[in-house]
Amino acid sequence: MDPALIGTRLASAAIGPLLKRLLVQDRPGAGLPGGGRRVRLARLVSFRGEQRTLTDKDVRTLAATLVERAGAGPGEPPFPADETEALTDTLAATLLALGDLDMDDVQAVHLGHTALAERLRAAAPPPDGLSTDSVLFLASLTEWACLHILEFFTQRSTFVARTLVEQTRGQAELTAKVDEVIRRTPRRDARDAEFERRYLDHLAKKHGRLTIYGIDLHHSPDRWPLDTAYLSLEATAPTATAPWPKIPDLLIAGPLRADLALARHDKVLLRGMAGSGKTTLVQWLTVSAAIENRDESMAYLRDRIPFVLPLRALTRHGERLPAPDRFLSAAGCPLTPPDGWADRVLAAGRGLILVDGIDEIPEAERDRARRWLRDLLDSYDGNRWLVTSRPTAVRDDWLTPDGFAELTLSPMSRAEVTTFVQRWHRAAGPEAQPYEQPLLDALRTAEHVAQLATNPLMCGLICALHRDRRGFLPRGRKALYEAALSVLLTRRDRERDMGTPYGIELGEAPQIQLIQRLAYWLTLNGRTQLDRSHAESIVRSAVPAITEAASYDPGAVFTHLLHRSGVLREPTADTVDFVHRTFQDHLAAKALVDDWHIGVLVDHAADDQWEDVIRMAVGHARPRECAEIFEELLRAADAAENRRTQLRVLVVAATALAEATEVSPEIRQRILARTAAVIPPRDPGEARELASAGRAVLDLLPGPEGLDDEEAWGVVVTATHIRSEAAVPFLARFADHPDLEVRSQLMWGWSRFETAPYAREIIARLDGRRLHYTVQSDEQADEIARLGLSPQHLDIRPGVSERGLATLSPQLATAVSLHLEPAALSSLAAVPTENKLRSLSLSLHQPLPLVEDEWRTLASWEQLDSLNTTARLLSNCPDTVRLPGVKVLDVRCARAAPPLAQIGRIFPGLERLTVTGFPRSRPHDVSPLAPLQRLSVAILLGAEVTGEEHLPTVEIIT
C-alpha cells in the first residue's frame, strides 16, 4: 500500500498526536545540550533514557491503535485479519528501534522518510510469518510514520538555527572536497578535446573505406565507402565444455550481431577464419566510435576513443608491446597526442581497445601478448576490449579467466550471401548488374559454388570472377585463387590501359615466382609483415634466376611488384605485407611444393598458422606428391603427443582431401578411418575441430543408436557446425532424443540452416519439456506459429521484428518463461496482458528505460516470481512501483552502479539475488538490502562489499 493511500485512511489531525507521544517534549526556551551540538535520537524518544515517559507496552498499545485505524477505512482490508496481532508486534518493534539508531536528528532529516523507514526495518527484528500483503502494509505504514516523525523534528525550537550552522559548515566542507577532487582529477582540457577531434577525424578517414576484392578492373576504384560495403555478420558463443553446463545459456547461447557483441560484453575474444571479416569489423567499430550520429544500434560506442592495435605491425621486429603512451606511434598514427592523453582516456574508462590478430604473431610470442593485455586490464577499468584471432590459434579458455566472452564469427548464411552479392554488384556499378541474378541462381543451384561462399573474402572473389569471366566460375578454391591472382597480376593494369609505369613488363608466372618467395619467408617465420628493406633483398636475390626478370634492375622489379601487382601493399612506409593472409598462404604452399620442402610441411602439421598452407599444398601437389604428403601426415598423427594434437593433424588431412586433384581410394579410406577413430568428440573444441573437415565428416558420425547422452551431444554439436544442408537429415535422426542437452543443441543449430526444412524435420519433433525455444528471425517465428507449437520457454532474439512478435502472440500468452532481447523495440509491448509468465529476462542492446505504464504492467503480473534484467532498467523504475511477488532477481550491471537501494525498495519479497558486472573501482555498500526480510542468498560476483553487518541472516557470496 502506498503511504499516500494510508494517509487517506489516517487523518493527520487524528493520528499526529499519537506519534508525537513517541518523542520527548520540546520545553520552551530550552537550549540544546552541549552548546548546540546535534542531538542523538536516543535522547529524543520518550521510551529511552532519563526522560522516559512511555514503556514498551505503551508503544505496543500505540502501534495497535495505528494498525486498527489504518485498517478500518473504506475498501478492501490491506492485510489479513488473522495477522493483526503479529503485525502490531512487528510495528511496535520497528518503532522502538528508533531509539537504537546510531544517528542524530539532523542526519535523520537528511535521510528522508523513505530511507529512515528502511533503517528502522533493518534495525528491528524481521517479520516472522507475515504474508506479502502484511509486509507491504508494514513498510508503507512505517514510511508514513517516519514522515510525521521527521516533521516533528523540524518543528523543534532549536532545529532551524542548528541546521543553518550545519549547512554553513557542510557547504565549506563540500567546497574544500570539490576543490580537492578537481585538483586530483585529470581534466579533459581544451588540448585533449582538440586532439580527440583531430584523432577521430583521422580514424574515420583511415578506416572509413574498404577494399572489396575484385572491384578494381577497368576504371573502378579499388576502395569503397565502409557504409556501402559493410555487412553485419553473426557471432556465436561456443557451446560450453564439461564440467560446465551444456545447455546454451539464455544470455549468450544464441547468435548476435558481431558489431553488438561489445554492447553486451565489455571484453570479447572473437575468433574467425581467414577472410571472415574480423579486420573489417575492427574498422566498422572504429568508424562507429569516431563518427557521431551513425546507426543508432551503435550508439553504445559514443564517447569511446578507439585504439586500433594490429599485432602484426606492433611486433614485426620482436619489439616489446607498447604502453598506452606509444599506442598511436606503434600503430603508425602520424598524430602526436598531448602528454599523458592516452592514460587519461583509459583511466576514465573511455577507451575502445581493438587488438587485431593474435594468430598473426608467432605462437611463442602469444603468452607475452597475453601478459601485456593483462597488465593493461589490471591498470584500466571500465574500457571495452576486442581481441581477434583465427579459431585454433589459442585454446578455448585462453582469456576466459580475464573476463573475456569468447565468440566465433559464423560462416555467412544464405541470406547474408545474397545481401553481400547484391551490395557488391550495386557498388560495382551498372555494368555489373546483368551478372547479379545469374550468380544468385548459381549460388542456389551449384553446390560447389555455394560451398566456397562462406565469408566476405570468398564472396568478393566469386562476384569479381563471375563478372570478369562473363558468368563462368572456376571450380574449387585453388582454381578460384589462381584466377584471382591472374586478374590482379596481369589483367588489371592491361584493362586499365596503365602501360608500364615502371618500365617493367612481366608475365603472370615470373611475378608469382618472385612474390611466393616473400610468402614463404613470412610463413616460415610466423609473420604476416616484414621490413621493406628485407622484402626487397629477398626479391633482389631471386631476380637473376627468373629468366623473364633477369634483364631488369632488381630494385625496379621489386617496386613494380609492390605497386602494381595488386597482391602486395605497404601498410607503412617501411613495411610490406599481402593484401590478405589467404594469398600469402596460397603462394607459400606453392613455394613449398615447388621446392618440395615436405619436411617443413609435416613439422608444422599441428601449427594453426599452417593449416591452410598444408591444405593448399595438397591442391598444388601432383598425385605422387599428394600421396606422400598424406602418408607423412598420418605418421605425424601416430606420433602425436596427445589426443588433441592427433585430432588436429587428422582434421587437416581430412579437410585437405577436398583440395586434392587426385588421391587413391586406399589413402582416402585410411584418412577417413583414422579420423573416425577419434569420433565421437569428447568436448566442443574437438567437435568444432571435426566440423571444420566439412561435409565428409557426416559420413563418419555415428548415432543415435549405441551412443550415451554425452556422446550423442558431442555428435550433434559437430553436425550443427557443418554448414551443409546434408547435415539436416543427419540431425533429424536425433530429433526424438530425450536428453535436454541434445535437444537444446538442435534448437541452437536452427539458425545455421534453411528455416522451413529444419523446422519441419527437426523443430516440430522436439520434446518441448524444459526446452528453451530460441527464435532469431521472423521466419522462425512464422514456422513456430505454422507448426502450432506452444513452447513453455521462449527466447526472443534481436532478429525478430514487431511483425514476428505479433505472430508469436499466442505463444507469448501461454509461455511460463520469456527472454526478450529486442534491438529497438519496447520490451514489453508485445506481451499479452493476460499471460502465464513466471520468469522474465529483459536484455536490451540499447537500454531504453521502461515507461511507468510498462513498469505497472509488469507489477500486475502476479504470478511473476523471477526476473533477469539490467541495472540501467532498474535505475529508472518509478519510486511507487513494487514487485512483491518476485523471489529471484538477476541483475547485470555492465559496469553501471549496482542499484541496491532500488532493489531493496522494489522487491520486498526477494529471497535470492545475483548481481554481476560490478565496477571494480570501489567497494559497494550492501546495507540498502537490509529491508529485504526474506533475502537468504546474495551473489555479488566480483564485488568488494561493505555493510555486511546489516545483513546478518544473508549468505553473501562474492
TORDOPA-263252 format. One record per residue (C-alpha): residue in one letter; x, y, z. Coordinates in steps of 0.05 Angstrom, whole numbers, padded with zeros to 5 digits, always signed. Each point is the difference from the previous one (the first is absolute). Example, Ala and Ser with C-alpha at 12.3 -4.5 7.8 and 13.67 -1.06 7.14 Angstrom:
<drenlums>
a+00246-00090+00156/s+00027+00069-00013/
</drenlums>
This chain:
<drenlums>
m+00000+00000+00000/d+00026+00068-00019/p+00012+00049+00059/a-00047+00049-00034/l-00056-00052+00004/i+00013-00011+00074/g-00005+00076+00008/t-00071-00003-00027/r-00017-00050+00054/l+00037+00037+00056/a-00014+00074+00007/s+00062+00038+00024/a-00041+00038+00051/a-00023-00065+00031/i+00063-00041-00003/g+00054+00054+00009/p-00009+00005+00076/l+00009-00076+00005/l+00067+00002-00035/k+00022+00063+00037/r-00004-00039+00065/l+00061-00040-00024/l+00043+00063+00008/v+00021+00041+00061/q-00033+00068+00007/d+00039+00060-00025/r-00002+00045+00062/p-00005+00074-00015/g+00065+00037+00004/a+00041-00063+00008/g+00066+00002-00036/l+00032-00060-00031/p+00045-00041+00045/g+00073+00011-00009/g-00003+00070-00028/g-00036-00013-00066/r+00027-00069-00017/r-00044-00048-00038/v-00048-00043+00041/r+00003-00076-00005/l-00067-00032-00014/a+00005-00041+00064/r-00007+00066+00039/l-00061+00023-00040/v-00045-00061+00009/s-00045-00006+00061/f+00012-00073+00012/r+00076+00004+00014/g+00045+00034+00050/e-00013+00046+00059/q-00060+00035-00033/r-00037-00064-00012/t-00076+00008+00003/l-00022-00061-00041/t+00013-00074+00014/d+00008-00052-00054/k-00071-00022+00015/d-00024+00071-00013/v+00035+00000-00068/r-00033-00066-00016/t-00069+00030+00017/l+00016+00060-00044/a+00019-00047-00057/a-00065-00039+00009/t-00039+00065-00007/l+00037+00018-00064/v-00013-00068-00030/e-00073+00001+00020/r-00013+00070-00029/a+00039-00014-00064/g-00039-00064-00013/a-00068+00029+00017/g-00009+00044-00062/p-00045-00013-00060/g+00017-00053-00051/e+00035-00067+00004/p+00041-00012+00064/p+00074+00010-00015/f+00022-00063+00038/p-00031-00066+00024/a-00040+00008+00064/d+00033-00059+00034/e+00068+00034-00005/t-00020+00063+00039/e+00035-00021+00065/a+00064-00020-00035/l-00001+00064-00042/t-00010+00042+00063/d+00059-00034+00035/t+00045+00011-00060/l-00020+00074-00007/a+00013+00011+00075/a+00069-00031-00006/t+00014+00044-00061/l-00020+00064+00037/l+00041-00020+00060/a+00060-00007-00046/l-00002+00075-00008/g+00038+00005+00066/d+00053-00048-00024/l+00021+00036-00064/d+00070+00029+00003/m-00016+00068-00029/d-00024+00069+00021/d-00061+00041-00020/v+00036+00038-00055/q+00025-00064-00032/a-00070-00029+00005/v-00031+00059-00036/h+00054-00003-00054/l-00016-00073-00011/g-00073+00013-00015/h-00060-00041+00023/t+00010-00057-00050/a+00073-00013+00018/l-00014+00009+00074/a-00055-00052-00005/e+00049-00048-00033/r+00050+00011+00057/l-00055-00014+00051/r-00021-00064-00034/a+00073-00022-00004/a+00011+00014+00074/a-00064-00035+00023/p-00010-00076+00003/p-00023-00028-00067/p-00075-00013-00008/d-00014-00073+00014/g-00053-00036-00041/l-00035+00062-00028/s-00032-00004-00069/t+00024+00043-00058/d-00060+00047+00011/s+00018+00010+00073/v+00073+00012-00016/l-00019+00053-00051/f-00049+00033+00048/l+00052+00001+00055/a+00051+00033-00047/s-00049+00053-00021/l-00025+00014+00070/t+00072+00007+00025/e+00016+00050-00055/w-00063+00040+00017/a+00019+00001+00074/c+00071+00022-00017/l-00028+00057-00041/h-00036+00027+00062/i+00059-00012+00046/l+00047+00039-00045/e-00051+00057-00003/f+00001+00002+00077/f+00076+00003-00001/t+00000+00061-00046/q-00051+00036+00044/r+00044-00002+00062/s+00020+00070+00023/t+00075-00010-00008/f+00000-00042-00064/v-00002+00056-00051/a+00057+00040+00031/r+00043-00061+00008/t-00012-00024-00071/l+00020+00068-00028/v+00066-00007+00036/e+00006-00071-00027/q-00015+00023-00071/t+00054+00053+00004/r+00050-00050+00025/g-00022-00051-00051/q+00007+00049-00057/a+00070+00018+00022/e+00019-00074+00005/l-00032-00014-00068/t+00038+00057-00032/a+00065-00026+00028/k-00015-00071-00024/v-00020+00023-00070/d+00064+00041-00005/e+00039-00062+00020/v-00037-00044-00051/i+00014+00052-00054/r+00073+00001+00020/r+00006-00076-00003/t-00044-00014-00061/p+00035+00004-00068/r-00040+00051-00039/r-00019-00008-00072/d+00028+00067-00017/a-00005+00037-00065/r+00063-00032-00028/d-00027-00070+00012/a-00067+00017-00031/e+00032+00032-00061/f+00047-00059-00009/e-00057-00050+00006/r-00038+00037-00054/r+00060-00005-00048/y+00014-00073+00020/l-00071-00023-00011/d-00002+00036-00066/h+00065-00036-00019/l-00029-00068+00019/a-00065+00013-00038/k+00040+00015-00064/k+00050-00056+00009/h-00050-00055+00016/g-00061+00027-00036/r+00015-00035-00065/l+00004-00074-00015/t+00032-00041-00055/i-00051-00045-00034/y+00043-00051-00035/g-00011-00001-00074/i-00032+00069-00010/d+00064+00027-00029/l-00005-00015-00074/h-00009+00051-00055/h-00010+00070+00030/s-00033-00019+00067/p+00032+00022+00065/d+00030-00055+00043/r-00027+00027+00067/w-00071+00013+00018/p-00037+00037+00056/l-00006-00045+00060/d-00074+00017+00007/t-00012-00029-00069/a+00044-00062+00007/y-00009-00020+00072/l-00043-00060+00015/s-00017-00015+00072/l+00013-00074+00014/e-00020-00043+00058/a+00043-00026+00057/t-00015-00058+00045/a+00025-00021+00068/p+00034-00068+00002/t-00040-00056+00032/a+00027-00010+00070/t+00047-00057+00016/a-00008-00049+00057/p-00004+00006+00059/w-00036+00065-00015/p-00074-00005-00018/k-00012-00017-00073/i-00068+00033-00007/p+00011+00064-00039/d-00006+00058+00048/l-00059+00047-00010/l+00045+00060-00003/i+00054-00023-00047/a-00019-00063-00037/g-00035+00028-00061/p+00034+00037-00056/l+00005+00075+00004/r+00024+00054-00046/a+00075+00001+00005/d+00003+00076+00003/l-00046-00002+00061/a+00042-00049+00039/l+00033+00056+00038/a-00068+00027+00019/r-00012-00063+00040/h+00071-00018+00022/d+00054+00051+00016/k+00055-00050-00018/v-00005-00045-00061/l+00047-00050-00033/l-00027-00008-00070/r+00022-00059-00043/g-00008-00006-00075/m+00029-00034-00060/a+00044+00037-00050/g-00043+00048-00039/s-00059-00006+00048/g-00002+00075+00013/k+00038+00009+00065/t+00041+00059-00023/t-00059+00031-00036/l-00038-00004+00066/v+00057+00037+00034/q-00006+00054-00053/w-00075+00005+00010/l+00005+00006+00076/t+00055+00053-00008/v-00041+00042-00048/s-00063-00009+00040/a+00035+00029+00061/a+00034+00055-00040/i-00061+00028-00036/e-00060+00027+00037/n-00072-00012-00022/r+00013-00067-00032/d-00045-00062+00004/e-00039+00005+00066/s+00017-00072+00016/m+00073+00022+00007/a-00017+00056+00049/y+00032-00040+00056/l+00068+00022-00028/r-00013+00074+00006/d+00055+00037+00037/r+00046-00061-00008/i+00071+00013-00025/p+00024-00057-00046/f+00070-00027+00003/v+00012-00046-00059/l+00059-00047+00016/p+00018-00049-00056/l+00048-00048+00034/r+00035-00018-00065/a+00024+00073-00005/l+00016+00008+00073/t+00047-00061+00003/r+00032-00003-00068/h+00069+00011+00029/g-00013-00038+00065/e-00009+00065+00038/r-00034+00005+00067/l-00073+00011-00007/p-00015+00074+00012/a-00024+00035+00062/p-00060+00047-00010/d+00044+00061-00013/r+00028-00037-00061/f-00065-00029-00027/l-00007+00051-00055/s+00072+00002-00024/a+00006-00076+00002/a-00062-00007-00043/g+00026+00051-00051/c-00043+00059+00018/p+00034+00064-00022/l-00032+00043+00054/t+00034+00018+00065/p-00046+00002+00061/p+00008+00045+00061/d+00044-00030+00054/g-00039-00051+00041/w-00061+00002-00045/a-00007-00075-00011/d+00008-00013+00074/r-00055+00050+00016/v-00047-00030-00051/l+00010-00071+00026/a-00002+00020+00073/a-00067+00033-00013/g-00026-00065-00031/r-00012+00032-00068/g+00044-00045-00041/l-00019-00049-00056/i+00061-00045-00006/l+00000-00042-00064/v+00056-00052+00000/d-00001-00031-00069/g+00035-00065-00018/i+00025-00042+00058/d+00010-00055-00052/e+00045+00044-00041/i+00057-00001+00049/p+00043-00062+00013/e-00028-00049+00051/a+00060+00011+00045/e-00019+00074+00006/r-00073-00010+00017/d+00010-00010+00075/r+00040+00064+00001/a-00058+00035-00035/r-00048-00028+00052/r+00043+00026+00058/w+00001+00068-00034/l-00075-00001-00007/r-00009-00020+00073/d+00044+00056+00024/l-00044+00049-00038/l-00064-00031+00027/d+00026+00004+00071/s+00019+00073-00009/y-00062+00027-00036/d-00071-00018+00019/g-00065+00016-00037/n+00026-00002-00071/r-00024-00047-00056/w+00048-00051-00029/l-00002-00041-00064/v+00053-00052-00018/t-00003-00037-00067/s+00031-00067-00019/r-00007-00058-00047/p-00041-00056+00031/t+00056-00047+00023/a+00056+00050+00013/v-00013-00001+00076/r-00036-00050+00044/d-00073+00009+00018/d+00011+00030+00069/w+00060+00042-00018/l-00030+00066+00025/t-00060-00026+00040/p+00034+00010+00068/d+00007+00074-00018/g-00075+00008-00011/f-00001-00006-00076/a-00061-00028-00034/e+00021-00046-00057/l-00039+00007-00065/t+00010-00028-00069/l-00019+00033-00065/s-00050-00045-00034/p+00007-00019-00073/m-00045+00042-00043/s-00071-00025-00005/r-00035-00004-00067/a-00037+00064+00015/e+00065+00036+00017/v+00033-00026-00064/t-00059+00026-00040/t+00006+00068+00034/f+00075+00002-00013/v-00009-00017-00074/q-00052+00054-00008/r+00043+00053+00034/w+00061-00021-00039/h-00035+00009-00067/r-00031+00065+00022/a+00069+00026+00019/a+00031-00026-00065/g-00046+00043-00042/p-00051-00008-00056/e+00045-00044-00043/a+00000-00054+00054/q-00076-00002+00010/p-00014-00052-00056/y+00043-00051+00038/e-00034+00007+00068/q-00060-00046-00010/p+00038-00055-00038/l+00050-00003+00057/l-00055-00004+00052/d-00031-00057-00039/a+00067-00036-00003/l+00009+00007+00075/r-00067-00033+00010/t+00009-00057-00050/a+00075-00013-00006/e+00024-00033+00065/h+00074+00009-00017/v-00010+00076-00005/a-00043+00004+00063/q+00052-00039+00040/l+00052+00053-00016/a-00044+00060+00017/t+00010-00004+00076/n+00033+00067+00016/p+00006+00071-00029/l+00068-00013-00033/m-00024-00061-00038/c-00066+00034-00018/g+00037+00060-00027/l+00046-00043-00043/i-00059-00040-00026/c-00037+00063-00019/a+00061+00030-00035/l+00019-00062-00039/h-00072-00014-00020/r-00005+00069-00030/d+00070-00003-00030/r-00012-00067-00033/r-00068+00021-00027/g-00040-00046+00046/f+00048-00060+00005/l+00035-00020+00064/p+00060-00044+00015/r-00012-00063+00041/g+00033-00007+00067/r+00039+00046+00046/k+00068-00009-00032/a-00028+00017-00069/l-00037+00060+00030/y+00064+00028+00031/e+00040-00012-00063/a-00052+00037-00041/a+00000+00057+00049/l+00076+00005-00002/s-00003+00000-00076/v-00047+00060+00003/l+00042+00037+00050/l+00068-00015-00030/t-00009+00008-00074/r-00069+00023-00022/r-00014+00058+00047/d+00052+00048-00030/r-00013-00024-00070/e-00075+00011+00004/r+00011+00068+00032/d+00047+00020-00056/m+00055+00014+00051/g+00058-00018-00046/t+00066-00013+00037/p+00009+00058+00049/y+00065-00030+00028/g+00027-00026-00066/i-00012-00072+00023/e-00042-00049-00040/l-00005-00069+00032/g-00047-00057-00012/e-00041-00034+00053/a+00047-00059+00014/p+00064+00040+00015/q-00038+00047+00045/i-00028-00059+00039/q+00069-00031+00006/l+00027+00064+00031/i-00059+00016+00045/q-00005-00071+00027/r+00070+00006+00028/l-00026+00057+00044/a-00059-00043+00020/y+00045-00058+00018/w+00046+00042+00043/l-00059+00030+00038/t-00033-00067+00012/l+00064-00035+00020/n+00014+00055+00051/g-00071+00004+00027/r-00010+00071-00025/t-00050+00037-00043/q+00042+00063-00009/l+00074+00013-00014/d+00046+00060-00008/r+00000+00032-00068/s+00076-00006-00005/h-00002-00074+00017/a-00055-00012-00051/e+00041+00036-00053/s+00061-00042+00016/i-00039-00065-00008/v-00025+00023-00069/r+00068+00026-00021/s+00033-00067+00016/a-00053-00038-00040/v-00004+00045-00062/p+00063-00027-00035/a-00029-00071-00001/i-00065+00022-00033/t+00012+00002-00075/e-00052+00051-00017/a+00020+00047+00056/a+00076-00008-00002/s+00009+00056-00051/y-00033+00052+00045/d+00029+00038+00059/p-00019-00042+00062/g-00019+00063+00038/a-00047+00021-00055/v-00031-00070-00001/f-00013+00004+00074/t-00033+00069-00007/h-00043-00026-00057/l-00023-00060+00042/l-00014+00043+00059/h-00040+00053-00036/r-00031-00035-00060/s-00011-00073+00018/g-00062+00013+00041/v+00022-00056+00047/l+00050+00038+00043/r-00010+00065+00039/e+00037+00048+00046/p-00038+00009+00065/t+00055+00049+00021/a+00058+00032-00037/d+00049-00053+00024/t-00042-00065+00001/v-00029-00048-00051/d-00056-00052+00005/f-00052-00035-00043/v-00067+00032-00013/h-00030-00061+00034/r+00028-00057+00040/t-00033-00051-00046/f+00044+00021-00058/q+00062-00009+00044/d-00021-00070+00019/h-00017-00019-00072/l+00067+00024-00027/a+00041-00028+00059/a-00032-00068-00014/k+00020+00004-00073/a+00072+00018+00019/l+00004-00059+00048/v-00025-00048-00053/d+00044+00030-00054/d+00062-00010+00043/w-00029-00064+00031/h+00011+00020+00073/i-00046-00055+00024/g+00037-00005+00066/v-00016+00072+00015/l-00073-00013-00014/v-00005-00061+00045/d+00039+00033+00056/h-00054+00053+00003/a-00059-00048-00008/a-00028+00019+00068/d+00015+00075-00006/d-00064+00040-00008/q+00036+00051-00045/w+00016-00056-00049/e-00067-00033-00007/d-00020+00036-00064/v+00071-00005-00027/i-00002-00076+00005/r-00068-00005-00032/m+00021+00045-00057/a+00065-00039-00008/v-00041-00062-00013/g-00038+00039-00053/h+00066+00021-00033/a+00032-00069+00003/r+00001-00052-00055/p-00033-00068+00016/r+00065-00034+00023/e+00020+00060+00042/c-00071+00004+00028/a+00003-00073+00022/e+00066+00013+00035/i-00027+00060+00038/f-00059-00042+00025/e+00046-00057+00021/e+00043+00048+00040/l-00061+00032+00032/l-00024-00069+00023/r+00068-00014+00030/a-00001+00067+00035/a-00069-00017+00029/d+00028-00067+00026/a+00058+00036+00033/a-00044+00055+00032/e+00014+00010+00073/n-00074+00008+00019/r-00070-00012-00026/r-00013+00073-00016/t+00062+00006-00044/q-00017-00066-00033/l-00070+00025-00015/r+00025+00065-00029/v+00048-00036-00048/l-00053-00049-00022/v-00050+00056-00012/v+00051+00038-00042/a+00010-00064-00041/a-00074-00013-00007/t-00016+00071-00021/a+00058-00001-00050/l-00033-00059-00036/a-00048+00050-00033/e+00059+00039-00028/a+00035-00059-00033/t-00006-00007-00075/e+00011-00075+00005/v+00007-00045+00060/s-00004-00076+00003/p-00062-00032+00032/e+00046-00038+00048/i+00032+00064+00028/r-00068+00034+00004/q-00029-00058+00038/r+00058-00003+00049/i-00005+00074+00016/l-00075-00004+00011/a+00006-00063+00042/r+00054+00032+00044/t-00044+00061+00008/a-00060-00043+00018/a+00042-00033+00055/v-00001+00066+00039/i-00076+00006-00007/p-00044+00015+00037/p+00035+00063+00025/r+00012+00007+00074/d-00013+00075+00007/p-00025+00059-00042/g+00071+00019-00020/e+00009-00068-00032/a-00070+00005-00031/r+00016+00066-00034/e+00067-00027-00023/l-00035-00059-00032/a-00053+00044-00031/s+00053+00040-00036/a+00012-00062-00043/g-00066+00015-00033/r-00052-00043-00033/a+00042-00064+00001/v-00003-00004+00076/l-00075-00014-00003/d+00014-00068-00030/l+00044-00016+00060/l-00045+00023+00056/p-00038-00055+00036/g-00068-00003+00034/p-00044+00010+00032/e-00003-00075+00012/g+00055-00025+00046/l+00019+00069+00028/d-00009+00023+00071/d-00026+00070+00013/e+00069+00032+00004/e+00022-00032-00066/a-00065+00018-00035/w+00008+00072+00021/g+00072+00002-00027/v-00023-00028-00067/v-00057+00051-00005/v+00048+00057+00017/t+00044-00023-00057/a-00056-00006-00051/t-00031+00068+00017/h+00067+00032-00016/i+00002-00030-00070/r-00030+00051-00048/s-00031-00049-00049/e-00073-00015-00011/a+00021-00073+00001/a+00007+00009+00076/v-00075+00010+00008/p-00022-00072-00015/f+00057-00024+00044/l-00021+00045+00058/a-00072-00022-00010/r+00020-00069+00025/f+00011+00032+00068/a-00065+00040+00002/d-00035-00050+00045/h+00058-00005+00048/p-00023+00008+00073/d+00062+00035+00027/l-00010+00074+00013/e+00071+00019-00021/v-00008-00034-00067/r-00067+00034-00012/s+00028+00067+00021/q+00058-00007-00050/l-00049-00018-00055/m-00040+00063+00016/w+00064+00042+00001/g+00020-00026-00069/w-00065+00022-00034/s+00028+00067-00022/r+00057-00035-00038/f-00046-00033-00051/e-00059+00015-00045/t-00057+00019+00046/a-00060-00039-00027/p+00032-00068-00014/y+00035+00000+00067/a-00064+00019+00036/r-00039-00054-00036/e+00051-00056+00011/i+00027+00018+00069/i-00034+00056+00039/a-00069-00030-00009/r+00023-00065+00031/l+00037+00026+00061/d-00026-00017+00069/g-00015+00069+00028/r+00006-00016+00074/r+00050+00047+00033/l+00025+00020-00070/h+00012+00074-00015/y-00024+00016-00070/t+00048+00052-00028/v-00032+00043-00054/q+00048+00042-00040/s-00039+00023-00061/d-00070+00014-00024/e+00005-00062-00044/q+00012-00044+00061/a-00059+00034+00035/d-00043-00016-00060/e+00021-00073+00003/i-00015-00007+00074/a-00069+00030-00012/r-00012-00043-00062/l+00018-00064+00037/g-00047+00019+00057/l+00054-00007+00053/s-00013+00027+00070/p+00069+00006+00033/q+00001+00008+00075/h+00067+00036-00005/l+00011+00053-00053/d+00065+00037-00017/i-00012+00058-00048/r+00063+00028-00033/p+00012+00067-00035/g-00014-00027-00070/v-00074-00004+00016/s-00039+00062-00022/e-00066+00027+00024/r-00034-00043-00052/g+00034-00063+00026/l-00019+00017+00071/a-00072+00010-00022/t+00002-00068-00033/l+00023-00031+00066/s-00055+00033+00041/p-00035-00066+00016/q+00066-00031+00022/l+00017+00061+00042/a-00067-00007+00036/t+00013-00073+00020/a+00075+00000+00014/v+00022-00005+00073/s+00070+00030-00012/l+00021+00052-00050/h+00067+00031-00020/l-00010+00065-00040/e+00058+00032-00036/p-00028+00048-00051/a+00049+00046-00034/a-00045+00062-00004/l-00069-00019+00026/s-00038+00015+00062/s+00017-00062+00040/l-00069-00017+00027/a-00046+00027-00053/a-00009-00067-00035/v-00016-00041+00062/p-00075-00011+00009/t-00029+00029+00064/e-00029-00067+00017/n+00059-00047+00004/k+00030-00056+00042/l+00070+00026+00007/r+00038-00020+00063/s+00069+00018-00025/l+00020+00060-00042/s+00068+00022-00027/l+00009+00069-00030/s+00065+00013-00037/l+00001+00061-00044/h+00059+00016-00047/q-00023+00072+00006/p-00023+00006+00072/l-00061+00044-00009/p-00036+00012+00066/l-00068-00031+00009/v-00054+00052+00006/e-00042+00002+00064/d-00059-00036-00032/e+00046-00058-00020/w+00026-00006+00071/r-00071-00001+00026/t-00018-00053-00052/l+00059-00041+00025/a-00023+00009+00072/s-00070-00025-00019/w+00027-00068-00020/e-00013-00032+00067/q+00029-00068-00018/l+00068+00029-00021/d+00051-00024+00052/s+00066+00004-00038/l+00030+00060-00036/n+00066+00008-00038/t+00016+00071-00022/t+00051+00056-00002/a+00021+00052+00051/r-00017+00055-00050/l-00072-00023-00006/l-00009-00006+00076/s+00029+00068+00012/n-00058+00031-00039/c-00055-00037+00038/p-00049+00050+00031/d+00003+00007+00076/t-00072-00022+00008/v+00007-00067-00037/r+00007-00065+00041/l+00008-00071-00025/p-00013-00039+00063/g-00009-00067-00034/v+00071-00002-00028/k+00041-00049+00041/v+00060-00009-00046/l+00036+00059-00032/d+00060+00001-00046/v+00030+00068-00017/r+00055+00015-00051/c+00035+00066+00015/a+00044+00004-00063/r+00046+00045+00041/a-00058+00044+00022/a-00009+00014+00074/p-00038-00058+00033/p-00070+00025+00017/l-00002-00031+00070/a-00045+00054+00029/q-00051-00010-00056/i+00003-00075+00009/g-00014+00007+00074/r-00061+00043-00015/i-00029-00034-00062/f+00004-00073+00021/p-00023-00007+00073/g-00012-00075-00007/l+00069-00015-00030/e+00033-00065+00023/r+00060-00008-00046/l+00040+00055-00035/t+00056-00006-00051/v+00037+00062-00025/t+00056-00003-00052/g+00043+00051-00036/f+00019+00042+00060/p+00047+00059-00011/r+00065-00020+00033/s+00023+00070+00018/r-00032+00005+00069/p-00034-00042+00054/h-00076-00004+00000/d-00044+00009+00062/v-00052-00056+00005/s-00037+00029+00059/p-00057+00026-00045/l-00019-00074-00007/a-00016-00004+00074/p-00075+00012-00008/l-00006-00065-00040/q-00022-00043+00058/r-00006-00064-00041/l+00067+00006-00036/s+00043-00061+00015/v+00053+00001-00055/a+00034+00059-00035/i+00050-00018-00054/l+00039+00062-00017/l+00052-00026-00049/g+00065+00038-00004/a-00020+00052+00052/e+00036+00028+00060/v-00055+00013+00050/t-00010+00036+00066/g-00058+00003+00048/e-00008-00076+00007/e-00015+00010+00074/h-00068+00027-00020/l-00019-00066-00032/p+00016-00051+00055/t-00047-00054-00028/v+00021+00006-00072/e+00054-00043-00032/i+00042+00048-00042/i+00041-00033-00056/t+00051+00042-00037/
</drenlums>
